[in-house]
Amino acid sequence: MLRSGIFRSAGVIYAARSAYQVRTAISSTRVGAMDQICVFGATPRELQQSKEHLKQAGPLTTGGSGSKTTSASDRPSTCTLTFYHDAEDSSDVDSRNITCGSFVPPRYFSTLETSTLGRTLFTAATAASTQAVIQDNISKLPTGVLFVADKQLVGKGRGGNTWESPAGCLMFSTAYRLEISGQRLPFVQYLVTLAVVQAVQAQAYKLLEQYFKLAPPETGISKSVSRRSPLNIKIKWPNDIYAGRLKLGGILCHSSFRNGQFNVIMGVGVNVSNRTPTTCIEELIEKKISELVGEEQEEGAVKKNYSENSKISVEALLAEVMTRLEPMLHQLAVDGFKPFESDYYEAWLHSGQRVSLEEPVEGGIGGDGKQVKTVGVTVRGLSPHGYLMAEDDAGEVYELHPDGNSFDFFKGLVRKKINPNSSGGGY
């Protein structure tokens, strides 16, 4: 039995490991398709296992079910895998960056603490879409595979939207086989978002510590900056990350069900060093440093002291995301979302938020010609089914469902009365 779809809860380390490389050449007739993927393993044994798995699974393809095909030239292309076991193959950094991208696997594996997630690593300088490549080949790939690309030409967004990624954005997709109930599955996207936010905060705090050359945690920066949330970044439900009013990142999850397990594909994009078109992690850290050193320090002095060695490492950030996410997924499958509620609500924007709903009613004409009334409700959290849970002024509790027509989830919400004491599958 096979089922697939996008999660719609809203209508919707083992340190000091060596990295061993396999290079995967891609032959394709499509313009803009990736020319080469490089495959790395956390250990020689894991690399060999991945090689055997991929050879037995058969050729990978690009441009299949995860991509829209419009002409003969856009039909799925076969990927030819060529394996190089000698670590010396990766010694030419300039050559490797042309094909594999700027991501440095040894730096990533050195801080990764997972048993499966992210231990088989694909990298590329340019990819059509990491999400589509994994989605097209999900049955052929080893569980836990992680695909990172410097640039994506037709990255996947919500509702089938595509985008071209700017340089400086960390973009990756990972696949994981998970034994979890269908009722709990929608909460996976919330945990991915939470893991990214927590990883960004943790890495930012380390850099602030490094900048101020702190010693014990009880001194210096710890007196004025929260270790858990040094930056003002929050989750915008269901799957976006914001810094103030500016979008910092987003998450997209797909799933398919086969042989009693869900194949979960989790795609993430987060702005690390690209200051346009919105903002990025490095800019937020610099602003925090300016805030901490005081107005008497010139901005130029702050930037001068904020050296290359203090800038965020995409490899360390991604390893932290994977390390946090793996145990969260397993606990979700066993215990539901309840153990994560406190951390999630601390990290999101919406506790106590007032939302105005427009509902049909006799009398009164809305701007679109429909008879409507405006009802105000207050967001209280997530329902047991993964929707927003809100309360009206009379104390009635509702789930808020999107109408399916609005790009912004907070426009076009429809309320459904629920029993606040009901036990949904997510809990």
PyMOL commands that set and color helices and strands:
alter all, ss='L'
color gray80, all
select helices_A, chain A and resi 44-57+72-74+87-90+93-100+105-109+130-136+158-160+185-212+220-223+281-293+299-305+308-310+314-335+338-347
alter helices_A, ss='H'
color red, helices_A
select strands_A, chain A and resi 3-6+20-25+36-41+60-62+77-79+120-127+146-152+155-156+162-163+169-178+233-236+240-243+246-258+261-271+354-360+372-382+388-392+397-402+413-417
alter strands_A, ss='S'
color yellow, strands_A
deselect
rebuild
show_as cartoon
